[in-house]
Structure formats: structure tokens, C-alpha cells
């Protein structure tokens, strides 16, 4: 959606390519940061789960609220990755 807005509002083709490249870099940075945050969150939850399992010597299921957070993060990551792919394709066609 941002890319369409950019194309409609940037008349100079040279500037449009620069703006699209900037969007591509920004989206890549955001998706990568979100991936790192998600990986850290999963690691933290897994470490906590393992610690509790060691304390009680049984396998714990993830609490429902943790599962919901992880499912939501995966959905957001899927959307971000799809959007990033669209931006990359659009940038490649205008390059």
C-alpha cells in the first residue's frame, strides 16, 4: 500500500526509484528486527519452560497466553515477509 502511494505521489522516475529503494531497506530492517525479537522471545519462553520442567521434572505445555503471543507474532511475521516480497518485486521491476 505504501508503495502504491509512493508511486502515485512521486512524479520524477529517478526519485521514485530512490524512494522505493528506501522503502525496501526500511521494510527489510523492520522484518529482520521483528525476526530477531521473535527468536529472542521464543528462546526466553523455551528457557523458562525448560527451567520449570527441570524443577518439576515433567514436561510443561506452553501457557495459553504464550501460545497466543507466538501465534500472533508468526502471523505478523508472515504478513511482513509477504509485504517485503512485494516491495522487492516492485523495486526489481522499476530498476
KOLROFI-631128 format. One record per atom (N, C-alpha, C): residue number from 1; residue in three letters; atom name; x, y negated, z. Coordinates in pm, 1 decimal, decimal comma. Layout:
BEGIN
    k    r   a         u         v         w
  NUM  ALA  CA         X         Y         Z
...
This chain:
BEGIN
    k    r   a         u         v         w
    1  UNK   N      83,0     117,8       0,0
    1  UNK  CA       0,0       0,0       0,0
    1  UNK   C      88,0    -124,9       0,0
    2  UNK   N     192,0    -127,0      79,8
    2  UNK  CA     283,1    -241,7      83,6
    2  UNK   C     348,3    -260,6     -52,2
    3  UNK   N     384,0    -149,9    -115,5
    3  UNK  CA     449,5    -157,2    -244,7
    3  UNK   C     357,3    -219,4    -348,7
    4  UNK   N     229,6    -181,2    -349,3
    4  UNK  CA     132,5    -240,3    -441,7
    4  UNK   C     118,8    -389,4    -414,8
    5  UNK   N     111,3    -427,1    -290,5
    5  UNK  CA     101,0    -568,4    -252,8
    5  UNK   C     224,6    -642,9    -301,3
    6  UNK   N     340,4    -583,1    -286,3
    6  UNK  CA     464,9    -646,0    -329,8
    6  UNK   C     465,4    -664,6    -480,9
    7  UNK   N     427,8    -562,6    -553,8
    7  UNK  CA     426,5    -572,1    -699,6
    7  UNK   C     330,7    -680,5    -747,3
    8  UNK   N     218,8    -693,2    -680,8
    8  UNK  CA     119,6    -792,2    -721,4
    8  UNK   C     165,9    -933,7    -691,4
    9  UNK   N     249,8    -951,3    -592,7
    9  UNK  CA     286,2   -1084,9    -548,2
    9  UNK   C     426,3   -1130,4    -587,9
   10  UNK   N     508,3   -1042,0    -639,5
   10  UNK  CA     643,1   -1080,5    -680,6
   10  UNK   C     646,6   -1076,5    -833,2
   11  UNK   N     650,6   -1193,4    -894,0
   11  UNK  CA     641,9   -1201,4   -1039,1
   11  UNK   C     776,1   -1177,5   -1107,4
   12  UNK   N     884,3   -1219,5   -1046,8
   12  UNK  CA    1017,4   -1203,1   -1104,8
   12  UNK   C    1058,5   -1056,1   -1095,8
   13  UNK   N    1076,6    -987,2   -1210,0
   13  UNK  CA    1109,9    -843,8   -1206,5
   13  UNK   C    1238,3    -813,5   -1129,2
   14  UNK   N    1338,2    -901,7   -1138,4
   14  UNK  CA    1462,4    -877,8   -1063,7
   14  UNK   C    1437,2    -883,1    -914,0
   15  UNK   N    1358,8    -979,7    -873,3
   15  UNK  CA    1325,7    -993,7    -731,7
   15  UNK   C    1237,9    -878,6    -685,0
   16  UNK   N    1146,6    -834,6    -770,0
   16  UNK  CA    1058,7    -723,7    -734,1
   16  UNK   C    1141,3    -599,1    -702,9
   17  UNK   N    1240,0    -569,0    -786,2
   17  UNK  CA    1325,2    -452,4    -761,3
   17  UNK   C    1399,8    -464,3    -629,6
   18  UNK   N    1446,6    -585,3    -600,7
   18  UNK  CA    1517,7    -608,6    -474,7
   18  UNK   C    1424,9    -588,2    -355,0
   19  UNK   N    1302,0    -638,2    -367,0
   19  UNK  CA    1204,4    -622,6    -258,6
   19  UNK   C    1168,8    -475,8    -240,6
   20  UNK   N    1147,3    -405,0    -351,8
   20  UNK  CA    1114,9    -261,9    -342,8
   20  UNK   C    1230,2    -184,2    -279,7
   21  UNK   N    1352,8    -219,0    -314,9
   21  UNK  CA    1469,3    -152,6    -254,9
   21  UNK   C    1474,8    -180,8    -105,1
   22  UNK   N    1443,5    -303,1     -67,4
   22  UNK  CA    1441,7    -340,4      74,1
   22  UNK   C    1336,4    -259,4     149,5
   23  UNK   N    1219,4    -243,2      87,6
   23  UNK  CA    1112,6    -163,2     149,5
   23  UNK   C    1158,6     -18,4     163,4
   24  UNK   N    1222,7      34,2      60,2
   24  UNK  CA    1272,4     171,8      63,7
   24  UNK   C    1371,4     191,4     178,2
   25  UNK   N    1464,5      98,7     193,2
   25  UNK  CA    1563,5     107,9     301,0
   25  UNK   C    1494,9     100,4     436,8
   26  UNK   N    1401,3       6,9     450,7
   26  UNK  CA    1331,9      -9,1     578,7
   26  UNK   C    1250,3     114,9     614,0
   27  UNK   N    1177,1     169,3     516,0
   27  UNK  CA    1096,8     289,0     543,4
   27  UNK   C    1185,8     407,8     576,5
   28  UNK   N    1297,9     421,0     505,6
   28  UNK  CA    1391,0     530,0     534,7
   28  UNK   C    1441,9     519,0     677,9
   29  UNK   N    1477,1     397,7     718,3
   29  UNK  CA    1525,5     373,9     854,3
   29  UNK   C    1418,5     409,3     956,8
   30  UNK   N    1294,2     366,1     930,9
   30  UNK  CA    1185,3     394,2    1024,8
   30  UNK   C    1156,3     543,4    1035,9
   31  UNK   N    1150,6     612,6     922,8
   31  UNK  CA    1122,7     756,6     925,5
   31  UNK   C    1236,0     831,0     995,8
   32  UNK   N    1360,5     793,5     966,2
   32  UNK  CA    1474,4     858,6    1032,5
   32  UNK   C    1472,3     834,8    1183,2
   33  UNK   N    1442,4     712,4    1224,4
   33  UNK  CA    1434,8     681,5    1368,2
   33  UNK   C    1323,0     761,4    1433,9
   34  UNK   N    1209,6     771,8    1366,2
   34  UNK  CA    1098,7     848,2    1422,3
   34  UNK   C    1135,3     995,6    1433,8
   35  UNK   N    1205,8    1047,5    1334,3
   35  UNK  CA    1250,8    1187,7    1341,2
   35  UNK   C    1341,9    1209,5    1461,7
   36  UNK   N    1436,9    1116,8    1482,2
   36  UNK  CA    1527,7    1128,6    1597,3
   36  UNK   C    1449,5    1122,5    1728,4
   37  UNK   N    1357,0    1026,8    1738,7
   37  UNK  CA    1276,5    1014,5    1860,6
   37  UNK   C    1196,4    1141,2    1886,2
   38  UNK   N    1138,5    1196,2    1780,0
   38  UNK  CA    1059,5    1318,4    1794,1
   38  UNK   C    1148,4    1434,2    1836,9
   39  UNK   N    1265,5    1445,9    1777,5
   39  UNK  CA    1358,8    1553,1    1814,9
   39  UNK   C    1400,6    1539,8    1960,7
   40  UNK   N    1427,9    1417,0    2004,0
   40  UNK  CA    1464,8    1394,4    2144,2
   40  UNK   C    1349,0    1430,3    2237,2
   41  UNK   N    1227,3    1394,4    2198,3
   41  UNK  CA    1110,1    1425,5    2280,1
   41  UNK   C    1092,1    1576,7    2291,0
   42  UNK   N    1104,6    1645,7    2178,4
   42  UNK  CA    1091,1    1791,7    2179,3
   42  UNK   C    1199,6    1853,9    2267,0
   43  UNK   N    1321,5    1803,0    2255,5
   43  UNK  CA    1431,2    1854,6    2337,4
   43  UNK   C    1403,6    1832,6    2485,8
   44  UNK   N    1354,5    1714,6    2520,4
   44  UNK  CA    1323,3    1683,5    2660,3
   44  UNK   C    1214,4    1776,2    2713,2
   45  UNK   N    1108,9    1792,9    2634,7
   45  UNK  CA     998,4    1879,7    2676,6
   45  UNK   C    1046,4    2023,6    2689,0
   46  UNK   N    1127,2    2067,9    2593,3
   46  UNK  CA    1179,3    2204,8    2597,4
   46  UNK   C    1269,1    2225,5    2719,0
   47  UNK   N    1355,4    2127,7    2745,8
   47  UNK  CA    1441,7    2137,3    2864,0
   47  UNK   C    1358,7    2146,4    2991,8
   48  UNK   N    1255,7    2062,8    3000,4
   48  UNK  CA    1168,7    2064,8    3118,7
   48  UNK   C    1096,1    2198,8    3129,2
   49  UNK   N    1047,7    2247,3    3016,6
   49  UNK  CA     978,8    2376,6    3015,6
   49  UNK   C    1074,1    2487,1    3061,5
   50  UNK   N    1196,2    2486,5    3010,2
   50  UNK  CA    1294,4    2588,4    3049,4
   50  UNK   C    1329,7    2578,0    3197,4
   51  UNK   N    1342,8    2455,7    3246,3
   51  UNK  CA    1374,3    2436,5    3388,1
   51  UNK   C    1262,5    2493,9    3474,8
   52  UNK   N    1139,8    2463,2    3437,5
   52  UNK  CA    1026,1    2515,4    3515,2
   52  UNK   C    1017,2    2667,1    3505,3
   53  UNK   N    1043,7    2719,6    3386,4
   53  UNK  CA    1038,2    2864,7    3368,0
   53  UNK   C    1142,8    2933,8    3455,0
   54  UNK   N    1259,5    2873,0    3463,7
   54  UNK  CA    1363,5    2929,9    3549,5
   54  UNK   C    1320,9    2926,0    3695,4
   55  UNK   N    1256,8    2816,8    3735,1
   55  UNK  CA    1213,1    2804,1    3874,1
   55  UNK   C    1106,6    2907,5    3907,9
   56  UNK   N    1015,3    2931,5    3816,8
   56  UNK  CA     904,8    3022,5    3845,9
   56  UNK   C     923,5    3159,8    3783,1
   57  UNK   N    1028,7    3173,4    3704,2
   57  UNK  CA    1063,2    3298,2    3635,5
   57  UNK   C     950,1    3353,9    3549,7
   58  UNK   N     872,0    3264,7    3491,2
   58  UNK  CA     772,8    3308,5    3393,4
   58  UNK   C     769,2    3207,2    3279,2
   59  UNK   N     716,1    3249,2    3168,1
   59  UNK  CA     711,0    3162,6    3051,0
   59  UNK   C     588,7    3072,7    3063,0
   60  UNK   N     614,0    2943,3    3053,0
   60  UNK  CA     504,5    2846,7    3062,7
   60  UNK   C     458,8    2806,0    2923,3
   61  UNK   N     331,3    2786,2    2910,5
   61  UNK  CA     279,9    2725,8    2788,1
   61  UNK   C     293,0    2575,5    2801,8
   62  UNK   N     309,8    2509,6    2689,1
   62  UNK  CA     315,2    2364,1    2694,3
   62  UNK   C     181,7    2310,4    2743,5
   63  UNK   N     184,1    2210,9    2829,3
   63  UNK  CA      58,9    2149,4    2872,8
   63  UNK   C     -15,8    2090,4    2752,8
   64  UNK   N    -146,7    2085,7    2762,7
   64  UNK  CA    -230,4    2037,6    2653,1
   64  UNK   C    -191,6    1896,6    2609,1
   65  UNK   N    -164,0    1806,7    2703,2
   65  UNK  CA    -130,7    1669,0    2664,7
   65  UNK   C       1,0    1662,4    2588,0
   66  UNK   N      94,7    1748,9    2620,1
   66  UNK  CA     222,2    1751,8    2548,1
   66  UNK   C     199,7    1804,9    2407,0
   67  UNK   N     118,5    1908,7    2395,7
   67  UNK  CA      86,5    1963,8    2264,4
   67  UNK   C      20,8    1858,9    2175,3
   68  UNK   N     -72,1    1781,4    2232,6
   68  UNK  CA    -140,0    1676,4    2154,9
   68  UNK   C     -40,4    1571,1    2107,5
   69  UNK   N      51,4    1531,5    2194,6
   69  UNK  CA     152,3    1431,6    2156,4
   69  UNK   C     238,5    1485,4    2042,2
   70  UNK   N     282,8    1609,0    2054,0
   70  UNK  CA     366,2    1667,6    1949,2
   70  UNK   C     290,1    1679,7    1817,4
   71  UNK   N     164,7    1724,4    1823,8
   71  UNK  CA      84,6    1736,3    1702,5
   71  UNK   C      66,7    1600,7    1636,2
   72  UNK   N      42,3    1497,7    1716,1
   72  UNK  CA      24,6    1362,5    1661,6
   72  UNK   C     154,7    1312,5    1598,8
   73  UNK   N     267,5    1337,9    1664,1
   73  UNK  CA     396,3    1295,3    1608,5
   73  UNK   C     424,5    1365,9    1476,1
   74  UNK   N     389,6    1492,6    1467,2
   74  UNK  CA     409,6    1566,1    1342,2
   74  UNK   C     321,7    1506,9    1232,5
   75  UNK   N     197,0    1473,2    1265,0
   75  UNK  CA     108,3    1410,8    1166,4
   75  UNK   C     165,5    1277,8    1118,6
   76  UNK   N     211,3    1195,6    1212,1
   76  UNK  CA     267,9    1065,1    1176,3
   76  UNK   C     392,4    1084,4    1090,5
   77  UNK   N     475,1    1179,5    1126,8
   77  UNK  CA     596,5    1206,2    1050,6
   77  UNK   C     562,5    1252,9     909,2
   78  UNK   N     459,9    1337,4     895,2
   78  UNK  CA     417,3    1382,6     762,7
   78  UNK   C     371,3    1265,7     676,7
   79  UNK   N     292,6    1175,7     735,1
   79  UNK  CA     244,1    1058,4     661,6
   79  UNK   C     361,0     968,3     623,0
   80  UNK   N     451,4     944,7     716,8
   80  UNK  CA     567,6     860,7     688,5
   80  UNK   C     656,3     919,4     580,4
   81  UNK   N     675,5    1050,1     584,0
   81  UNK  CA     757,6    1116,6     483,6
   81  UNK   C     691,5    1109,0     346,3
   82  UNK   N     560,2    1128,1     341,4
   82  UNK  CA     487,3    1116,8     214,7
   82  UNK   C     496,2     974,7     159,6
   83  UNK   N     479,3     875,9     246,1
   83  UNK  CA     487,8     735,8     202,7
   83  UNK   C     628,3     703,8     153,5
   84  UNK   N     727,9     754,8     221,5
   84  UNK  CA     866,1     732,6     180,2
   84  UNK   C     890,2     793,1      42,1
   85  UNK   N     835,7     911,0      17,6
   85  UNK  CA     848,1     973,6    -114,1
   85  UNK   C     784,5     888,9    -223,0
   86  UNK   N     667,8     831,3    -193,5
   86  UNK  CA     601,0     744,6    -290,0
   86  UNK   C     685,1     621,0    -319,0
   87  UNK   N     742,3     562,1    -215,4
   87  UNK  CA     825,4     443,2    -234,5
   87  UNK   C     948,9     478,0    -316,6
   88  UNK   N    1009,4     591,8    -288,7
   88  UNK  CA    1128,2     633,1    -365,1
   88  UNK   C    1093,3     654,6    -512,7
   89  UNK   N     979,0     720,4    -538,7
   89  UNK  CA     937,3     742,5    -677,5
   89  UNK   C     910,8     609,8    -747,7
   90  UNK   N     842,7     519,9    -678,4
   90  UNK  CA     812,5     389,3    -737,6
   90  UNK   C     940,5     310,7    -763,3
   91  UNK   N    1034,3     316,2    -669,9
   91  UNK  CA    1160,9     244,8    -687,2
   91  UNK   C    1240,0     304,2    -803,3
   92  UNK   N    1233,2     435,9    -819,9
   92  UNK  CA    1305,9     501,1    -928,8
   92  UNK   C    1246,3     463,9   -1064,4
   93  UNK   N    1115,1     447,0   -1071,0
   93  UNK  CA    1052,0     413,2   -1198,5
   93  UNK   C    1075,6     268,3   -1237,1
   94  UNK   N    1097,8     181,2   -1139,1
   94  UNK  CA    1121,4      40,2   -1170,2
   94  UNK   C    1269,0       9,1   -1186,3
   95  UNK   N    1354,3     103,8   -1147,7
   95  UNK  CA    1500,0      79,5   -1156,0
   95  UNK   C    1549,3      95,0   -1297,4
